[in-house]
Amino acid sequence: MKVHLIRKETLEVYAWLNPQSRGPIEEWLHKIRHSDWNTPEDIKAGFAGADLLGRGS
């Protein structure tokens, strides 16, 4: 199960306006690009604040 990032551009603009956020955002993007979860619960275990949409909700 892969995460579908809808608008990466929104994160990039935010990071440009808030430079202190760039590191954490890049780390998060790296994690979601390289993860392959089996269930929505696996995502929630790694990212407790995740909101699940679609079939995962």
PyMOL CGO cylinders between C-alpha atoms (Angstrom):
from pymol import cmd
from pymol.cgo import CYLINDER

trace = [
    CYLINDER, 0.00, 0.00, 0.00, 1.56, 3.24, -1.17, 0.3, 1, 1, 1, 1, 1, 1,
    CYLINDER, 1.56, 3.24, -1.17, 0.74, 6.77, -0.03, 0.3, 1, 1, 1, 1, 1, 1,
    CYLINDER, 0.74, 6.77, -0.03, -0.58, 9.06, -2.75, 0.3, 1, 1, 1, 1, 1, 1,
    CYLINDER, -0.58, 9.06, -2.75, 0.67, 12.61, -2.23, 0.3, 1, 1, 1, 1, 1, 1,
    CYLINDER, 0.67, 12.61, -2.23, -1.82, 14.91, -3.90, 0.3, 1, 1, 1, 1, 1, 1,
    CYLINDER, -1.82, 14.91, -3.90, 0.11, 18.22, -4.06, 0.3, 1, 1, 1, 1, 1, 1,
    CYLINDER, 0.11, 18.22, -4.06, 3.84, 18.12, -3.40, 0.3, 1, 1, 1, 1, 1, 1,
    CYLINDER, 3.84, 18.12, -3.40, 3.99, 21.73, -4.61, 0.3, 1, 1, 1, 1, 1, 1,
    CYLINDER, 3.99, 21.73, -4.61, 2.01, 22.86, -1.56, 0.3, 1, 1, 1, 1, 1, 1,
    CYLINDER, 2.01, 22.86, -1.56, 4.65, 21.34, 0.73, 0.3, 1, 1, 1, 1, 1, 1,
    CYLINDER, 4.65, 21.34, 0.73, 7.46, 22.90, -1.30, 0.3, 1, 1, 1, 1, 1, 1,
    CYLINDER, 7.46, 22.90, -1.30, 5.92, 26.38, -1.03, 0.3, 1, 1, 1, 1, 1, 1,
    CYLINDER, 5.92, 26.38, -1.03, 5.38, 25.93, 2.70, 0.3, 1, 1, 1, 1, 1, 1,
    CYLINDER, 5.38, 25.93, 2.70, 9.00, 24.81, 3.16, 0.3, 1, 1, 1, 1, 1, 1,
    CYLINDER, 9.00, 24.81, 3.16, 10.22, 27.80, 1.13, 0.3, 1, 1, 1, 1, 1, 1,
    CYLINDER, 10.22, 27.80, 1.13, 8.19, 30.18, 3.32, 0.3, 1, 1, 1, 1, 1, 1,
    CYLINDER, 8.19, 30.18, 3.32, 9.20, 28.33, 6.51, 0.3, 1, 1, 1, 1, 1, 1,
    CYLINDER, 9.20, 28.33, 6.51, 12.81, 27.20, 6.07, 0.3, 1, 1, 1, 1, 1, 1,
    CYLINDER, 12.81, 27.20, 6.07, 12.93, 25.46, 9.46, 0.3, 1, 1, 1, 1, 1, 1,
    CYLINDER, 12.93, 25.46, 9.46, 10.35, 22.99, 8.15, 0.3, 1, 1, 1, 1, 1, 1,
    CYLINDER, 10.35, 22.99, 8.15, 12.39, 21.85, 5.13, 0.3, 1, 1, 1, 1, 1, 1,
    CYLINDER, 12.39, 21.85, 5.13, 14.30, 19.09, 6.97, 0.3, 1, 1, 1, 1, 1, 1,
    CYLINDER, 14.30, 19.09, 6.97, 11.24, 17.46, 8.58, 0.3, 1, 1, 1, 1, 1, 1,
    CYLINDER, 11.24, 17.46, 8.58, 9.26, 17.69, 5.33, 0.3, 1, 1, 1, 1, 1, 1,
    CYLINDER, 9.26, 17.69, 5.33, 12.07, 16.10, 3.32, 0.3, 1, 1, 1, 1, 1, 1,
    CYLINDER, 12.07, 16.10, 3.32, 12.40, 13.34, 5.93, 0.3, 1, 1, 1, 1, 1, 1,
    CYLINDER, 12.40, 13.34, 5.93, 8.65, 12.67, 5.78, 0.3, 1, 1, 1, 1, 1, 1,
    CYLINDER, 8.65, 12.67, 5.78, 8.68, 12.61, 1.95, 0.3, 1, 1, 1, 1, 1, 1,
    CYLINDER, 8.68, 12.61, 1.95, 11.58, 10.14, 2.02, 0.3, 1, 1, 1, 1, 1, 1,
    CYLINDER, 11.58, 10.14, 2.02, 9.69, 7.86, 4.42, 0.3, 1, 1, 1, 1, 1, 1,
    CYLINDER, 9.69, 7.86, 4.42, 6.49, 7.82, 2.38, 0.3, 1, 1, 1, 1, 1, 1,
    CYLINDER, 6.49, 7.82, 2.38, 8.37, 7.28, -0.90, 0.3, 1, 1, 1, 1, 1, 1,
    CYLINDER, 8.37, 7.28, -0.90, 10.27, 4.27, 0.43, 0.3, 1, 1, 1, 1, 1, 1,
    CYLINDER, 10.27, 4.27, 0.43, 7.56, 2.61, 2.53, 0.3, 1, 1, 1, 1, 1, 1,
    CYLINDER, 7.56, 2.61, 2.53, 5.17, -0.08, 1.42, 0.3, 1, 1, 1, 1, 1, 1,
    CYLINDER, 5.17, -0.08, 1.42, 2.61, -0.73, 4.11, 0.3, 1, 1, 1, 1, 1, 1,
    CYLINDER, 2.61, -0.73, 4.11, 0.32, -3.76, 4.25, 0.3, 1, 1, 1, 1, 1, 1,
    CYLINDER, 0.32, -3.76, 4.25, -2.66, -2.16, 5.99, 0.3, 1, 1, 1, 1, 1, 1,
    CYLINDER, -2.66, -2.16, 5.99, -3.93, 1.32, 6.87, 0.3, 1, 1, 1, 1, 1, 1,
    CYLINDER, -3.93, 1.32, 6.87, -3.15, 0.46, 10.48, 0.3, 1, 1, 1, 1, 1, 1,
    CYLINDER, -3.15, 0.46, 10.48, 0.53, 0.14, 9.53, 0.3, 1, 1, 1, 1, 1, 1,
    CYLINDER, 0.53, 0.14, 9.53, 0.47, 3.74, 8.32, 0.3, 1, 1, 1, 1, 1, 1,
    CYLINDER, 0.47, 3.74, 8.32, -1.22, 4.89, 11.53, 0.3, 1, 1, 1, 1, 1, 1,
    CYLINDER, -1.22, 4.89, 11.53, 1.39, 3.02, 13.59, 0.3, 1, 1, 1, 1, 1, 1,
    CYLINDER, 1.39, 3.02, 13.59, 4.18, 5.02, 11.95, 0.3, 1, 1, 1, 1, 1, 1,
    CYLINDER, 4.18, 5.02, 11.95, 2.28, 8.30, 11.66, 0.3, 1, 1, 1, 1, 1, 1,
    CYLINDER, 2.28, 8.30, 11.66, -0.24, 8.55, 14.47, 0.3, 1, 1, 1, 1, 1, 1,
    CYLINDER, -0.24, 8.55, 14.47, -1.68, 11.80, 13.11, 0.3, 1, 1, 1, 1, 1, 1,
    CYLINDER, -1.68, 11.80, 13.11, -2.33, 10.39, 9.63, 0.3, 1, 1, 1, 1, 1, 1,
    CYLINDER, -2.33, 10.39, 9.63, -5.77, 10.91, 8.13, 0.3, 1, 1, 1, 1, 1, 1,
    CYLINDER, -5.77, 10.91, 8.13, -6.75, 8.00, 5.92, 0.3, 1, 1, 1, 1, 1, 1,
    CYLINDER, -6.75, 8.00, 5.92, -8.90, 8.59, 2.86, 0.3, 1, 1, 1, 1, 1, 1,
    CYLINDER, -8.90, 8.59, 2.86, -10.54, 6.32, 0.35, 0.3, 1, 1, 1, 1, 1, 1,
    CYLINDER, -10.54, 6.32, 0.35, -10.65, 2.63, 1.17, 0.3, 1, 1, 1, 1, 1, 1,
    CYLINDER, -10.65, 2.63, 1.17, -8.40, 3.19, 4.20, 0.3, 1, 1, 1, 1, 1, 1,
    CYLINDER, -8.40, 3.19, 4.20, -10.88, 5.36, 6.10, 0.3, 1, 1, 1, 1, 1, 1,
]
cmd.load_cgo(trace, "trace")
